[in-house]
Amino acid sequence: MSVSYRQPGVVLTDRHFTVPLDHEDPTGETIELYAREVVASDKAHREDLPWLLYLQGGPGFGANRFVGRQAWLGRALDEYRVLLLDQRGTGGSTPLTRQTLPLRGGPAEQAELLTHFRADSIVRDCEAIRPALTGGDPWTVLGQSFGGFCTVNYLSTAPEGLRAAFLTGGLPSLDAHADDVYRAAYPRIERKVAAHYDRYPQDVERARRIAEHLLGHEPVLPNGYRLTAEAFQSLGIMLGGKEGSHRLHFLLENAFVRTPQGHELSDAFQEEVQNSLSFAGHPLYALVHEATYGQDSRPTDWSAERVRGEFPQFDAAKTLAGDGPLLFTGETIHPWMFDCDPALRPLRDTAELLAAHTDWQPLYDPARLAANEVPVAAAVYHDDMYVDADHSLRTARSIRGLRTWVTDEFEHDGVRAGGPRVLDRLIALARDEV
């Protein structure tokens, strides 16, 4: 049963759907999907509005919970009825967490389940629910980051369901193994860290001092997170967003407080760090992140951790033995996270089995993409920390008719931080208006 309600300027409707867990077995087990329909208040009566489906970044995050016409949504509502889908396993869509996964059984059963939570299954979910909403008409898709990966899978497997496609920071390599992705990522991360220290040179000493303290103490944060030097380095994930460098700076500036026992990490610092590092709200991100790159018989095998060994400048202990700046890391998942984070500890064996999985199916069809007829426009951020621009541009050249907008005006979160401008530009590109 759908329920409608209002926020300023919009009418919202909760939508619920039942889809197969495994689309290859349509009569087997099912899961529930949740999505929020949004329409402008003055257009709510119109039945002729085209649909725009939003696919969130991640993997493992539910769709944005907007209030009113925030960010890109206001531009979309000028002409679309928007569906904010919680992708399977997230938000209200049969969420998978340390609390719910044990319902499947042990680690082997959990890992097998998680193989059905990649882009291919998400796209088949979209195609399963589209007829009920559009009457069978194609819809437009906006894919942010991992949502863009899903959109390229959509173009590869079900382009007949698409009227147009807009991608923001989400053009994946069509054939790169996870190792290739991370070999390209670490130099980008290093550039982002260098830019941060250029902006805030005082943070060089602050970061070193915190890391030195952690190498000797490894405190347990109030939520049970064990804060190691490597975990502290992973705060560099902030540097991929528009305000990330500033947020990291403010976090570092008051890390210590003087106590009767000496200098300790302040409660305020520990509170903010645990909120930034915990995967409690999005454990799927840690579990299936590297699996999003699996497309053949090779296991991902903790790719980010292995490839990091090729970049010794990221080793905190070696850095602190000298006088160089501590390097933060970025969008990388490591096995130690499943030891440090209480939200992930019960899932460590499951994660190991996924890392060893050797039966990944291809996600993209180069031949079909080369014959594409769907209008597609993509924003490629010039030095995106999360998605390699060179990989993205190679893919862009492989999709017939795709138009790119390469810009250094925005970071990876441009579609959110840029208000209506990014989506407006992509709509104009897809329509050949610019």
LINFEN-V93009 format. One record per residue. RES is the residue in one small letter. PHI is phi in whole degrees, -180 to 180 (999 if undefined). PSI is psi as a letter, one per 30 degrees, with the letter a starting at -180 (999 if undefined). Layout:
res=RES phi=PHI psi=PSI
res=RES phi=PHI psi=PSI
This chain:
res=m phi=999 psi=k
res=s phi=-88 psi=k
res=v phi=-126 psi=k
res=s phi=-112 psi=k
res=y phi=-158 psi=l
res=r phi=-123 psi=k
res=q phi=-128 psi=l
res=p phi=-54 psi=j
res=g phi=83 psi=f
res=v phi=-140 psi=l
res=v phi=-116 psi=k
res=l phi=-111 psi=k
res=t phi=-135 psi=k
res=d phi=-79 psi=k
res=r phi=-120 psi=k
res=h phi=-129 psi=k
res=f phi=-137 psi=l
res=t phi=-115 psi=k
res=v phi=-134 psi=l
res=p phi=-66 psi=k
res=l phi=-62 psi=e
res=d phi=-115 psi=j
res=h phi=-67 psi=f
res=e phi=-77 psi=f
res=d phi=-129 psi=i
res=p phi=-64 psi=f
res=t phi=-99 psi=g
res=g phi=-90 psi=a
res=e phi=-60 psi=k
res=t phi=-119 psi=l
res=i phi=-131 psi=l
res=e phi=-104 psi=k
res=l phi=-114 psi=k
res=y phi=-122 psi=k
res=a phi=-145 psi=l
res=r phi=-113 psi=j
res=e phi=-82 psi=k
res=v phi=-131 psi=k
res=v phi=-142 psi=k
res=a phi=-62 psi=k
res=s phi=-56 psi=e
res=d phi=-80 psi=f
res=k phi=-119 psi=g
res=a phi=-61 psi=f
res=h phi=-80 psi=f
res=r phi=-83 psi=k
res=e phi=-92 psi=f
res=d phi=-95 psi=g
res=l phi=-66 psi=k
res=p phi=-70 psi=l
res=w phi=-96 psi=k
res=l phi=-122 psi=k
res=l phi=-95 psi=k
res=y phi=-103 psi=k
res=l phi=-111 psi=j
res=q phi=-71 psi=l
res=g phi=-73 psi=l
res=g phi=157 psi=b
res=p phi=-76 psi=l
res=g phi=103 psi=g
res=f phi=-110 psi=k
res=g phi=-70 psi=l
res=a phi=-65 psi=l
res=n phi=-55 psi=k
res=r phi=-100 psi=i
res=f phi=-79 psi=l
res=v phi=-114 psi=j
res=g phi=70 psi=b
res=r phi=-111 psi=h
res=q phi=-70 psi=l
res=a phi=51 psi=b
res=w phi=-74 psi=f
res=l phi=-61 psi=e
res=g phi=-59 psi=e
res=r phi=-65 psi=e
res=a phi=-62 psi=e
res=l phi=-72 psi=f
res=d phi=-61 psi=f
res=e phi=-145 psi=f
res=y phi=-123 psi=l
res=r phi=-98 psi=k
res=v phi=-104 psi=k
res=l phi=-115 psi=j
res=l phi=-96 psi=j
res=l phi=-90 psi=k
res=d phi=-79 psi=j
res=q phi=-61 psi=l
res=r phi=-48 psi=k
res=g phi=89 psi=f
res=t phi=-125 psi=l
res=g phi=51 psi=b
res=g phi=-95 psi=g
res=s phi=-104 psi=i
res=t phi=40 psi=i
res=p phi=-61 psi=k
res=l phi=-111 psi=j
res=t phi=-144 psi=l
res=r phi=-61 psi=f
res=q phi=-82 psi=e
res=t phi=-98 psi=f
res=l phi=-61 psi=e
res=p phi=-61 psi=f
res=l phi=-62 psi=f
res=r phi=-82 psi=f
res=g phi=119 psi=b
res=g phi=-86 psi=a
res=p phi=-55 psi=e
res=a phi=-65 psi=e
res=e phi=-68 psi=e
res=q phi=-65 psi=e
res=a phi=-64 psi=e
res=e phi=-63 psi=e
res=l phi=-59 psi=e
res=l phi=-68 psi=f
res=t phi=-67 psi=f
res=h phi=-99 psi=g
res=f phi=-124 psi=h
res=r phi=-108 psi=a
res=a phi=-59 psi=e
res=d phi=-63 psi=e
res=s phi=-70 psi=e
res=i phi=-62 psi=e
res=v phi=-66 psi=e
res=r phi=-67 psi=e
res=d phi=-59 psi=e
res=c phi=-59 psi=e
res=e phi=-69 psi=f
res=a phi=-70 psi=e
res=i phi=-95 psi=f
res=r phi=-57 psi=e
res=p phi=-59 psi=e
res=a phi=-68 psi=f
res=l phi=-99 psi=e
res=t phi=-102 psi=f
res=g phi=74 psi=g
res=g phi=102 psi=f
res=d phi=-69 psi=l
res=p phi=-68 psi=l
res=w phi=-127 psi=l
res=t phi=-96 psi=k
res=v phi=-119 psi=k
res=l phi=-113 psi=j
res=g phi=-114 psi=j
res=q phi=-100 psi=k
res=s phi=55 psi=c
res=f phi=-58 psi=e
res=g phi=-62 psi=f
res=g phi=-69 psi=e
res=f phi=-58 psi=e
res=c phi=-61 psi=e
res=t phi=-66 psi=e
res=v phi=-66 psi=e
res=n phi=-64 psi=e
res=y phi=-60 psi=e
res=l phi=-63 psi=f
res=s phi=-82 psi=e
res=t phi=-117 psi=f
res=a phi=-148 psi=h
res=p phi=-63 psi=f
res=e phi=-65 psi=f
res=g phi=-86 psi=f
res=l phi=-114 psi=k
res=r phi=-86 psi=e
res=a phi=-161 psi=l
res=a phi=-141 psi=k
res=f phi=-122 psi=k
res=l phi=-124 psi=k
res=t phi=-128 psi=j
res=g phi=58 psi=h
res=g phi=-143 psi=h
res=l phi=-97 psi=j
res=p phi=-83 psi=l
res=s phi=-66 psi=k
res=l phi=-79 psi=f
res=d phi=-139 psi=g
res=a phi=-73 psi=k
res=h phi=-76 psi=l
res=a phi=-54 psi=e
res=d phi=-60 psi=e
res=d phi=-65 psi=e
res=v phi=-61 psi=e
res=y phi=-80 psi=f
res=r phi=-64 psi=e
res=a phi=-79 psi=f
res=a phi=-77 psi=e
res=y phi=-60 psi=e
res=p phi=-63 psi=e
res=r phi=-65 psi=e
res=i phi=-61 psi=e
res=e phi=-61 psi=e
res=r phi=-65 psi=e
res=k phi=-65 psi=e
res=v phi=-66 psi=e
res=a phi=-61 psi=e
res=a phi=-65 psi=e
res=h phi=-63 psi=e
res=y phi=-69 psi=e
res=d phi=-64 psi=e
res=r phi=-74 psi=e
res=y phi=-127 psi=i
res=p phi=-61 psi=f
res=q phi=-66 psi=f
res=d phi=-75 psi=f
res=v phi=-60 psi=e
res=e phi=-71 psi=e
res=r phi=-62 psi=e
res=a phi=-66 psi=e
res=r phi=-62 psi=e
res=r phi=-64 psi=e
res=i phi=-65 psi=e
res=a phi=-63 psi=e
res=e phi=-60 psi=e
res=h phi=-62 psi=e
res=l phi=-71 psi=e
res=l phi=-63 psi=f
res=g phi=-100 psi=f
res=h phi=-126 psi=e
res=e phi=50 psi=i
res=p phi=-67 psi=l
res=v phi=-100 psi=k
res=l phi=-74 psi=l
res=p phi=-55 psi=f
res=n phi=-89 psi=g
res=g phi=95 psi=g
res=y phi=-73 psi=k
res=r phi=-89 psi=j
res=l phi=-88 psi=j
res=t phi=-99 psi=l
res=a phi=-62 psi=e
res=e phi=-65 psi=e
res=a phi=-64 psi=e
res=f phi=-60 psi=e
res=q phi=-60 psi=e
res=s phi=-70 psi=f
res=l phi=-63 psi=f
res=g phi=-62 psi=f
res=i phi=-59 psi=f
res=m phi=-61 psi=f
res=l phi=-71 psi=f
res=g phi=-88 psi=f
res=g phi=-110 psi=l
res=k phi=-57 psi=e
res=e phi=-102 psi=g
res=g phi=-62 psi=e
res=s phi=-62 psi=e
res=h phi=-68 psi=e
res=r phi=-62 psi=e
res=l phi=-64 psi=e
res=h phi=-59 psi=e
res=f phi=-64 psi=e
res=l phi=-66 psi=e
res=l phi=-77 psi=f
res=e phi=-70 psi=f
res=n phi=-128 psi=h
res=a phi=-72 psi=e
res=f phi=-109 psi=l
res=v phi=-137 psi=k
res=r phi=-83 psi=k
res=t phi=-128 psi=l
res=p phi=-58 psi=f
res=q phi=-92 psi=f
res=g phi=118 psi=a
res=h phi=-85 psi=k
res=e phi=-131 psi=l
res=l phi=-67 psi=k
res=s phi=-70 psi=l
res=d phi=-60 psi=e
res=a phi=-63 psi=e
res=f phi=-62 psi=e
res=q phi=-63 psi=e
res=e phi=-64 psi=e
res=e phi=-70 psi=e
res=v phi=-64 psi=e
res=q phi=-66 psi=e
res=n phi=-68 psi=e
res=s phi=-77 psi=e
res=l phi=-97 psi=f
res=s phi=-67 psi=k
res=f phi=-100 psi=g
res=a phi=-58 psi=e
res=g phi=-86 psi=f
res=h phi=-152 psi=h
res=p phi=-63 psi=f
res=l phi=-60 psi=f
res=y phi=-56 psi=e
res=a phi=-73 psi=e
res=l phi=-73 psi=e
res=v phi=-114 psi=g
res=h phi=-57 psi=e
res=e phi=-71 psi=f
res=a phi=-65 psi=f
res=t phi=-66 psi=f
res=y phi=-101 psi=f
res=g phi=-75 psi=k
res=q phi=-141 psi=g
res=d phi=-154 psi=a
res=s phi=-86 psi=g
res=r phi=-85 psi=k
res=p phi=-72 psi=l
res=t phi=-77 psi=e
res=d phi=53 psi=h
res=w phi=53 psi=h
res=s phi=-57 psi=e
res=a phi=-60 psi=e
res=e phi=-70 psi=e
res=r phi=-66 psi=e
res=v phi=-68 psi=f
res=r phi=-57 psi=e
res=g phi=-62 psi=f
res=e phi=-82 psi=f
res=f phi=-127 psi=i
res=p phi=-62 psi=f
res=q phi=-65 psi=f
res=f phi=-89 psi=f
res=d phi=-77 psi=j
res=a phi=-63 psi=e
res=a phi=-63 psi=e
res=k phi=-67 psi=e
res=t phi=-63 psi=e
res=l phi=-73 psi=f
res=a phi=-72 psi=f
res=g phi=-111 psi=b
res=d phi=-125 psi=g
res=g phi=-81 psi=l
res=p phi=-74 psi=k
res=l phi=-70 psi=k
res=l phi=-94 psi=k
res=f phi=-82 psi=l
res=t phi=-109 psi=l
res=g phi=-129 psi=b
res=e phi=-84 psi=i
res=t phi=-133 psi=k
res=i phi=-111 psi=k
res=h phi=-130 psi=l
res=p phi=-62 psi=e
res=w phi=-65 psi=f
res=m phi=-61 psi=e
res=f phi=-79 psi=f
res=d phi=-97 psi=e
res=c phi=-78 psi=e
res=d phi=-95 psi=j
res=p phi=-63 psi=f
res=a phi=-74 psi=f
res=l phi=-109 psi=f
res=r phi=-53 psi=e
res=p phi=-67 psi=f
res=l phi=-107 psi=g
res=r phi=-60 psi=e
res=d phi=-66 psi=e
res=t phi=-63 psi=e
res=a phi=-62 psi=e
res=e phi=-62 psi=e
res=l phi=-67 psi=e
res=l phi=-65 psi=e
res=a phi=-64 psi=f
res=a phi=-95 psi=f
res=h phi=-63 psi=k
res=t phi=-126 psi=g
res=d phi=-129 psi=h
res=w phi=-83 psi=k
res=q phi=-94 psi=k
res=p phi=-59 psi=k
res=l phi=-101 psi=f
res=y phi=-129 psi=k
res=d phi=-119 psi=j
res=p phi=-57 psi=e
res=a phi=-66 psi=e
res=r phi=-69 psi=e
res=l phi=-66 psi=e
res=a phi=-67 psi=f
res=a phi=-105 psi=g
res=n phi=-54 psi=k
res=e phi=-123 psi=g
res=v phi=-82 psi=k
res=p phi=-62 psi=k
res=v phi=-133 psi=k
res=a phi=-133 psi=k
res=a phi=-136 psi=k
res=a phi=-89 psi=k
res=v phi=-114 psi=j
res=y phi=-85 psi=k
res=h phi=-53 psi=e
res=d phi=-131 psi=h
res=d phi=-57 psi=k
res=m phi=-73 psi=f
res=y phi=-93 psi=e
res=v phi=-128 psi=k
res=d phi=-66 psi=k
res=a phi=-65 psi=e
res=d phi=-64 psi=e
res=h phi=-60 psi=e
res=s phi=-62 psi=e
res=l phi=-71 psi=e
res=r phi=-63 psi=e
res=t phi=-66 psi=e
res=a phi=-57 psi=e
res=r phi=-72 psi=f
res=s phi=-94 psi=f
res=i phi=-109 psi=j
res=r phi=-57 psi=k
res=g phi=81 psi=f
res=l phi=-68 psi=k
res=r phi=-110 psi=k
res=t phi=-108 psi=k
res=w phi=-123 psi=j
res=v phi=-95 psi=k
res=t phi=-145 psi=k
res=d phi=-109 psi=g
res=e phi=-75 psi=f
res=f phi=-125 psi=l
res=e phi=-96 psi=a
res=h phi=-60 psi=f
res=d phi=-93 psi=g
res=g phi=-58 psi=e
res=v phi=-66 psi=f
res=r phi=-89 psi=e
res=a phi=-76 psi=f
res=g phi=-90 psi=g
res=g phi=61 psi=b
res=p phi=-81 psi=f
res=r phi=-66 psi=e
res=v phi=-67 psi=e
res=l phi=-63 psi=e
res=d phi=-60 psi=e
res=r phi=-65 psi=e
res=l phi=-68 psi=e
res=i phi=-61 psi=e
res=a phi=-64 psi=e
res=l phi=-64 psi=e
res=a phi=-64 psi=f
res=r phi=-95 psi=g
res=d phi=59 psi=h
res=e phi=-92 psi=f
res=v phi=-134 psi=999
